[in-house]
Amino acid sequence: MAPKVLISDKLSPAAVQIFKDRGVDVDFLPEVGKDKQKLLEIIGGYDGLAIRSATKVTEKIITAADRLKVIGRAGIGVDNVDITKATARGIIVMNTPFGNAITTAEHAISMLMAVARQIPAADASTQAGKWEKARFMGREITGKTLGLVGCGNIGSIVAARAIGLKMKVLAYDPFLTPERAIALGVEKVELDGLLNRSDFVTLHTPLTEKTRNIIDADAIAKMRDGAFLINCARGGLADEGAVRTALDSGKLAGAAFDVFVSEPATENVLFGAPNFVSTPHLGASTSEAQENVALQVAEQMCDYLLDGAVRNALNMPSISAEEAPKLAPFVRLAEQLGSFAGQLTETGIEGIRVEYAGAVSEMNTQALTSAALTGLLTPLLQTVNMVSAPILAKERGIKVEEIRREKQGAYETYIRLTVLTERQERSVAGTVFADGKPRIIQVKGINMEAELGAHMLYITNEDKPGFIGHLGTELGTNSVNIATFNLGRTGPGEDAICLVEVDGAVPKDVLARLESVSHVKQVKSLRF
């Protein structure tokens, strides 16, 4: 059955056509995003949800979205999506961070120039028949210092444009490396240094608990007298009341905001302030940007729903369309290794160590580790997938370690998963053969080769004559058919492992009788 997507906001018709052309069922209902009750009623029937900013994907919506696999935001900001709840439900949240970057950066530069030269007020005055040249004395930007709070994709474009306008650019961004700063031609500084050195401060950072009100009364007090503040990023980055006070007092010579704490902003404390320039969240509002982000989100959602490729996800490792087919069998292997270990683990898990050797070490190991965690946690928590597994592991204090190394031993490439519990360490290793099928190649240090079927019987025992015959008789007597039989041991008479694929579930009384044999240590029925 083809996946089904709901578009609940206004999106380009070309984006709707992309879904149809790629074989995805799509319902284009651009008014539903504003109707919370209607969205709640119908969301359970969709695998994907494509939105802009009008749709609020709350915990209530996510709880009702039984089939939902992916939420695609046409644009950058995802503060209208409860990402934490989506992640816990295993729903990928993706955005389009590059489609409107240039448009938003250009708007910031436009707002900077507008407030520096008081263009909106001068326009209104002139069209009212006045000629107030003396009233609208402006400020040049050439030679002035611009402070960027956030120097990511959009911030770096603003920096390039500002440098072209002969401005000196400072940047505060914890993720900006010294090498990147040099390449951009900006000076990396701390926030306080940026505030007291900048003639213009422009905000280009996401809204998080750390960045909320990053420009408050204390921050404004550290700014130069007569500085300008521009916010074309997210409402809430600046304390609107504090900005109004600073404009009224003349501490700030001007401010230009495209975004507000409450939108649509039909009224706001900043409205009517001296030299305050505002626009109704137009940062991404050009025909080029609207088309770009709509097409991008449609392609990204189709790539995931049809091919398993993940791009620009905020809660899942990226998997390109090119690497998805190559990665898929190793994802399956990692999940099987995790499931194998998880079903055998009976005490609290403290940590896991995943070792990647050979060619697989060059792959997207973050995705593979997520798959291993999915397999490991599923027997314990049931509803787990590659999106939710890492956060669920973190919540439970499970430490995760990755090791990459070159080829070792007889196999060209393999994955070894070691689970650390309160009582012991248990390791299991596997590889993918040329047929693309995962194989177990080692359990607890004992070499063996086994393909995992839907029903498996796992037995550890002392290597004693007659046990295999006894096992075969016990299973045969109880109509349990053996599909494959795999053995391994450390040496004659020592520890041995038996991994048997059977055609159906083994009855509990059969398991109990096998476990009662004196030289048997553990008997487990496994499902894959």
C-alpha positions in Angstrom: 0.0 0.0 0.0 1.3 3.4 -0.9 2.2 5.8 1.9 -0.3 8.6 2.6 0.7 12.2 3.3 -1.4 15.1 4.6 -0.4 18.7 3.6 -2.1 20.8 6.3 -0.7 24.2 5.3 -0.4 26.2 2.1 2.2 24.6 -0.1 3.2 25.1 -3.7 1.1 23.0 -6.2 4.4 21.8 -7.6 5.1 20.1 -4.2 1.8 18.4 -4.3 2.6 17.1 -7.7 5.9 15.7 -6.5 4.1 13.4 -4.1 1.7 12.3 -6.8 4.5 11.7 -9.4 6.4 9.6 -6.9 3.4 7.4 -6.1 2.6 8.8 -2.7 -1.1 9.3 -1.9 -1.5 13.0 -0.8 -4.4 15.0 0.6 -3.9 18.8 0.1 -6.0 20.4 2.9 -4.3 23.7 3.5 -6.9 25.0 6.0 -6.8 22.0 8.3 -3.6 23.2 10.0 -5.7 26.1 11.6 -8.4 23.7 12.8 -6.9 21.7 15.7 -10.0 19.5 16.2 -10.2 18.5 12.6 -6.5 17.7 12.4 -6.8 15.6 15.6 -9.7 13.7 14.0 -7.9 12.8 10.7 -4.2 12.6 11.6 -4.4 8.9 12.5 -4.8 8.0 8.8 -1.5 9.4 7.5 2.1 8.3 7.3 3.5 11.8 6.7 2.5 15.3 7.6 3.8 18.3 5.6 3.5 21.7 7.3 4.6 25.3 7.4 4.2 27.5 10.4 0.4 27.5 10.8 0.0 23.9 11.9 0.8 23.3 15.6 1.9 19.7 16.0 1.2 19.3 19.7 1.6 16.4 22.0 -2.2 15.7 21.6 -1.8 15.6 17.8 1.2 13.3 18.0 -0.6 11.0 20.4 -3.4 10.6 17.9 -1.0 10.0 15.0 -0.9 6.2 15.2 0.6 5.8 11.6 2.7 8.9 11.4 6.4 8.3 10.5 7.6 11.7 9.4 6.8 15.4 9.8 8.2 17.7 7.1 8.5 21.4 7.8 8.8 23.5 4.7 11.2 26.1 6.3 13.7 26.2 9.1 11.8 26.9 12.4 10.2 23.9 14.0 9.1 25.4 17.3 5.5 24.6 16.2 6.4 20.9 16.5 6.8 19.0 19.8 10.0 17.3 18.8 10.5 15.6 22.1 7.1 13.9 21.9 7.6 13.1 18.2 10.9 11.5 18.9 9.5 9.4 21.8 6.8 8.1 19.3 9.5 7.4 16.7 8.4 10.1 14.3 11.2 11.8 12.2 11.0 15.6 12.2 12.8 17.1 9.2 13.0 20.7 8.0 14.5 22.5 4.9 17.3 24.6 6.4 18.8 25.7 3.1 15.8 26.6 0.9 15.1 30.0 2.3 18.5 30.9 3.8 19.4 33.5 1.1 15.9 35.1 1.3 16.0 35.4 5.1 19.6 36.8 5.0 18.6 39.3 2.4 15.6 40.4 4.5 17.9 40.9 7.5 20.2 43.2 5.5 17.1 45.0 4.1 15.8 45.6 7.7 19.2 46.8 8.8 19.3 49.4 6.0 15.7 50.4 6.6 16.2 51.1 10.3 19.6 52.8 9.7 18.0 55.2 7.3 14.5 55.3 8.8 13.1 54.5 5.5 9.5 53.3 6.5 8.8 56.4 8.6 10.4 58.7 5.9 8.2 57.0 3.2 5.0 57.5 5.3 5.9 61.1 6.0 6.7 61.9 2.3 3.5 60.3 1.0 1.6 62.3 3.6 2.7 65.4 1.8 5.5 66.4 4.3 9.1 67.1 3.4 11.0 66.4 6.7 14.6 66.1 5.6 16.0 67.2 8.9 13.8 64.7 10.9 15.1 61.6 9.1 18.9 61.9 9.6 20.3 58.4 8.9 23.4 56.4 9.7 25.9 55.0 7.3 26.7 51.3 7.6 30.1 51.5 5.8 32.9 51.0 8.3 30.4 50.1 11.1 30.6 46.9 13.2 27.9 44.2 12.8 27.5 41.7 15.5 26.0 38.3 14.6 24.4 36.3 17.4 24.5 33.0 15.6 26.7 32.3 12.6 25.2 29.2 11.0 23.8 28.9 7.5 21.8 32.2 7.5 24.2 34.1 9.7 27.2 33.2 7.5 25.3 34.6 4.4 24.5 37.8 6.3 28.2 38.0 7.2 29.2 37.7 3.5 26.8 40.4 2.5 27.8 42.7 5.3 31.5 42.3 4.5 30.6 43.2 0.9 29.1 46.4 2.3 32.4 47.2 4.0 31.3 46.4 7.5 33.4 44.7 10.2 31.7 41.5 11.4 31.8 40.0 14.8 30.2 36.6 15.5 29.1 34.9 18.7 28.3 31.2 18.1 29.4 28.4 20.4 29.6 26.0 17.4 31.7 28.3 15.2 35.2 27.0 14.9 38.2 29.4 14.7 39.0 27.9 11.2 35.4 28.5 10.0 35.5 32.1 11.4 38.7 32.8 9.4 37.2 31.3 6.3 34.1 33.6 6.7 36.2 36.7 7.4 34.5 37.3 10.8 36.0 37.7 14.3 34.8 35.1 16.8 33.9 36.7 20.1 32.0 36.1 23.3 28.5 37.6 23.7 29.5 40.4 26.0 32.3 41.5 23.7 29.9 41.5 20.8 27.3 43.6 22.6 29.7 46.3 23.6 31.6 46.5 20.3 28.7 46.4 17.8 26.9 49.2 16.1 24.3 46.8 14.8 23.3 43.5 16.4 21.4 40.9 14.3 20.0 37.6 15.6 20.4 34.4 13.7 20.0 31.6 16.2 17.3 29.0 16.9 14.9 29.6 19.8 15.9 27.3 22.7 15.7 27.5 26.4 19.3 28.8 26.3 18.6 31.5 23.7 15.2 32.6 24.9 15.5 36.3 25.8 19.2 36.2 25.0 18.8 40.0 24.4 17.2 41.1 27.7 17.5 44.3 29.7 21.0 43.2 31.0 22.2 42.5 27.5 20.9 45.8 26.2 22.7 47.6 29.0 25.9 46.2 27.7 25.2 47.4 24.1 26.6 50.7 22.8 24.4 53.7 23.2 22.7 54.4 19.9 23.1 50.8 18.6 20.5 49.0 16.5 18.9 45.6 17.0 17.6 43.4 14.2 15.7 40.2 14.7 14.6 38.2 11.6 15.1 34.8 13.3 12.6 33.8 15.9 10.2 35.6 18.2 11.4 35.3 21.8 15.1 35.8 21.3 14.7 39.4 22.5 12.7 40.6 25.5 10.2 42.8 23.7 9.4 44.9 26.7 13.1 45.6 27.4 13.6 46.6 23.7 10.6 49.0 23.9 12.1 50.6 27.1 15.5 51.0 25.4 13.9 52.6 22.3 11.9 55.0 24.4 14.9 56.0 26.4 17.2 56.4 23.3 19.6 53.6 24.5 18.8 51.9 21.2 18.7 54.2 18.2 16.4 51.7 16.4 15.2 48.2 16.1 13.8 46.1 13.2 11.8 42.9 13.9 10.3 40.5 11.4 9.3 38.0 14.2 7.4 38.3 17.4 6.7 36.2 20.6 3.0 36.0 19.7 2.0 35.7 16.0 0.1 37.0 14.2 1.1 40.1 16.0 -2.0 42.3 15.7 -0.8 44.3 18.7 2.6 44.4 20.4 4.4 46.4 23.0 6.9 47.5 20.3 4.4 49.0 17.9 4.6 52.8 17.9 8.1 52.9 19.4 10.6 55.4 18.1 12.4 54.2 14.9 10.9 50.7 15.2 10.6 48.9 11.8 8.4 45.8 11.6 7.3 43.3 9.0 4.9 40.3 9.3 7.4 37.4 9.4 8.5 37.9 5.8 12.0 36.5 6.2 11.2 33.5 3.9 8.5 35.3 1.9 9.8 35.4 -1.6 8.4 33.4 -4.5 11.7 31.7 -5.0 12.1 30.7 -1.3 8.5 29.5 -1.0 8.9 27.3 -4.1 12.3 26.0 -3.0 11.3 24.9 0.6 8.0 23.3 -0.7 9.8 21.3 -3.3 12.6 20.3 -0.9 10.2 19.1 1.8 8.2 17.0 -0.7 11.3 15.4 -2.1 12.7 14.7 1.4 9.5 13.1 2.6 9.2 10.9 -0.5 12.8 9.8 -0.2 12.2 8.7 3.4 8.7 7.1 2.9 9.7 5.3 -0.3 13.5 4.6 0.0 14.4 5.1 3.7 16.7 8.0 3.0 16.8 10.7 5.7 17.8 14.3 5.0 17.8 17.3 7.3 16.2 15.4 10.2 16.4 17.0 13.6 16.1 13.8 15.6 17.6 11.1 13.4 21.0 10.6 11.7 21.0 11.5 8.0 21.0 8.7 5.5 21.4 9.7 1.9 19.5 8.2 -0.9 22.8 6.8 -2.3 23.9 5.1 0.9 20.4 3.9 2.0 20.5 0.7 -0.2 24.1 -0.1 0.9 23.4 0.6 4.5 20.1 -1.3 4.7 21.5 -4.8 5.2 23.8 -3.5 7.9 20.9 -1.7 9.6 19.1 -5.0 9.6 22.2 -6.8 11.0 22.7 -4.2 13.7 19.1 -4.5 14.7 19.3 -8.2 14.8 22.4 -8.1 17.0 20.7 -5.8 19.3 17.6 -7.9 19.4 19.6 -11.1 20.0 21.4 -9.5 23.0 18.3 -7.8 24.3 16.3 -11.0 24.4 19.1 -12.8 26.3 19.6 -10.0 28.8 17.9 -10.5 32.1 19.5 -7.8 34.3 19.7 -4.1 34.1 21.7 -2.7 31.1 24.4 -0.3 32.0 25.9 0.3 28.6 26.7 -1.0 25.2 29.8 -1.0 23.0 29.5 -1.3 19.3 32.6 -2.2 17.3 32.7 -1.6 13.6 35.5 -3.3 11.7 36.5 -3.1 8.0 34.2 -1.5 5.4 31.3 -1.0 7.7 33.5 1.3 9.8 33.4 3.8 6.9 29.6 3.8 6.8 27.1 5.9 8.7 27.7 4.3 12.1 25.5 6.7 13.9 22.5 5.2 12.1 23.8 1.7 12.7 24.1 2.3 16.4 20.6 3.6 16.5 19.5 0.4 14.8 21.4 -1.7 17.4 19.7 0.2 20.2 16.3 -0.3 18.6 16.9 -4.1 18.6 18.2 -4.1 22.1 15.4 -2.0 23.7 12.5 -3.5 21.7 12.2 -6.7 23.9 12.0 -4.3 27.0 9.9 -1.5 25.7 8.1 -2.8 22.6 7.4 0.5 20.7 11.0 1.5 19.8 12.5 2.6 16.4 15.7 4.2 15.2 14.3 7.7 16.0 13.3 7.0 19.6 15.9 4.5 20.6 18.9 6.8 21.3 16.8 9.1 23.5 15.2 6.2 25.3 18.7 4.7 26.0 19.8 8.1 27.3 16.8 8.4 29.6 17.6 5.0 31.1 21.3 5.9 31.7 22.6 3.5 29.1 26.1 4.5 28.0 26.8 4.1 24.4 30.4 3.6 23.0 31.4 3.3 19.3 34.7 1.9 18.1 35.8 1.9 14.5 38.8 -0.2 13.3 40.3 -1.7 10.2 39.7 -5.3 9.2 40.6 -7.9 11.8 40.3 -11.7 11.5 38.7 -13.8 8.8 35.9 -11.5 7.8 36.2 -8.4 5.6 33.8 -6.5 7.7 31.7 -7.1 10.9 29.8 -5.5 13.7 30.3 -6.7 17.3 27.8 -5.6 19.9 28.7 -5.9 23.6 26.1 -5.4 26.3 27.3 -4.4 29.7 24.9 -5.4 32.5 25.0 -5.4 36.3 26.4 -8.9 36.3 28.2 -9.5 33.1 29.3 -8.6 29.6 27.7 -10.4 26.6 28.9 -10.0 23.0 27.5 -11.0 19.7 29.1 -10.3 16.3 27.7 -10.5 12.8 28.4 -9.7 9.2 26.6 -9.3 5.8 27.5 -11.8 3.1 27.4 -11.2 -0.7 23.7 -12.3 -0.8 22.9 -9.2 1.4 21.7 -11.4 4.3 22.9 -10.8 7.8 24.7 -13.6 9.6 25.7 -14.2 13.2 29.4 -15.1 13.3 30.3 -15.2 17.0 28.4 -15.4 20.3 30.2 -14.9 23.6 33.5 -15.4 21.9 32.5 -18.7 20.3 32.7 -18.8 16.5 29.7 -20.0 14.6 27.8 -19.1 11.5 24.0 -18.7 11.5 21.3 -16.8 9.7 18.5 -15.7 12.0 15.0 -16.8 11.2 11.7 -15.8 12.7 11.9 -18.4 15.5 15.2 -19.4 17.0 16.2 -21.6 19.9 19.3 -20.6 21.8 21.0 -23.0 24.1 24.3 -22.8 26.1 25.6 -26.0 27.5 28.7 -28.1 28.4 29.9 -30.0 25.4 28.8 -33.5 26.2 28.1 -36.5 23.9 24.5 -37.2 23.2 23.1 -33.8 23.7 22.3 -33.1 20.1 20.5 -36.4 19.8 18.5 -35.6 22.9 17.6 -32.1 21.6 16.5 -33.5 18.2 14.4 -36.2 19.9 12.7 -33.7 22.3 11.8 -31.3 19.5 10.7 -34.0 17.1 8.5 -35.7 19.7 6.7 -32.4 20.2 6.3 -31.7 16.5 8.8 -28.8 16.4 10.5 -28.9 13.0 14.1 -27.9 12.7 15.0 -25.6 9.8 18.7 -25.0 10.4 21.1 -26.2 13.1 24.2 -24.2 14.1 26.8 -25.2 16.7 29.9 -23.7 18.2 32.2 -24.4 21.1 35.3 -23.2 22.8 36.9 -26.7 22.8 36.0 -30.4 23.4 34.1 -30.8 26.6 34.0 -27.1 27.2 31.4 -24.4 26.7 29.1 -24.8 23.7 26.3 -22.9 22.0 23.5 -24.3 19.9 21.5 -21.9 17.7 18.5 -23.7 16.1 16.0 -22.2 13.6 12.6 -23.8 14.0 9.4 -23.5 12.1 7.3 -22.2 15.0 7.3 -21.3 18.6 8.8 -23.9 21.0 6.2 -24.9 23.7 7.1 -23.7 27.3 7.1 -27.2 28.7 9.7 -28.3 26.1 11.9 -25.4 27.0 11.6 -26.3 30.7 12.6 -29.9 30.1 15.6 -28.9 28.0 16.7 -26.5 30.7 16.4 -29.2 33.3 19.2 -31.3 31.7 22.2 -31.2 34.0 24.8 -29.8 31.6 22.5 -27.2 30.0 23.1 -23.6 31.3 20.5 -21.5 29.5 17.6 -22.1 27.1 15.9 -19.2 25.3 13.2 -19.0 22.6 14.0 -16.0 20.4 11.9 -14.1 17.9 13.2 -12.0 15.0 
